[in-house]
């Protein structure tokens, strides 16, 4: 089967946007592809992390992977740092990456803006991201729009390696769902729903209580007018809420519009809250069961062992093609 690779950083709380845009798709992909889904803790430390928080969040994100429906018997779930070949190939790929390519990365510019100094890791981490993908010769990479630039660099590096050392790496393709790939903030639909937003009301977190979910949706920004209509250009706020409703209920956007035809925002938002609560409650219960049982540590260990077998073969092949002496 073709291979899929993706990951989520353990910094900040996982949002409904992460679920709809990433985790929900991971669950679908695991039936048709060889999937590696990792918690990218090495990427997280490109900015300062509290060790206790990093440890807790890493385990929490891994548990949410499984709680959301990823089956550890079908897909590998593991910590990035537990598969050492990521770092080793990452260093190799930095030697193939130019300063200019890294300087053009918009995420580096955004994260470095206004800071007197930034760590070198933040600058070079796109090379490690490329290694995450290429170490498994992944065919597909589920990415958001904001990560497409990094995937393009990965494709360039794969082609560059193949040109210099012989055809080896698969050129990965992006996997971007047409609907629901980008859920926007509840307080400003011009920005993505983000776990790093300091305004807690801007996002629904997967572990929010039902009451918190209801409050956040009731306070969500809406457009002028009263019509529940999907029109991203003219009604971006309501269109975002309709997308959430559609993704959580299984109804099409047209069916959601039809259901609330002639009604105002109040009834729509009230029902939306219950749809979201109903979607998240079983995930939350499964999460609590996983954390209480301690099974996530075994899942992570087994996932890392299987991923390491694939990654080790790639690393040895790369080293051989580049002229390294065998061990």
Secondary structure, DSSP 8 states (H G I E B T S, - for coil): --EEEEEE-SSS--BHHHIIIIIHHHHHHTTTSEEEEEE-HHHHTTS---HHHHHHHHHHHHHHHHHTT--TTTEEEEEGGG-THHHHHHHHHHTTS-HHHHHT-HHHHHHHTT-S---HHHHHHHHHHHHHHHTTT-SEEE--GGGHHHHHHHHHHHHHHHHHH-S-S---EEE--SSSS--B-SS-TTSB--TT-S-GGG--BTT--HHHHHHHHHT----SSS----BTTTBHHHHHHHHHHHHHH---HHHHHHHTTT--HHHHHHHHHHHHHHHHHHHHHHHHHHHHHTHHHHHHHHHHHHHHHHHHHHHHHHHHHHT----
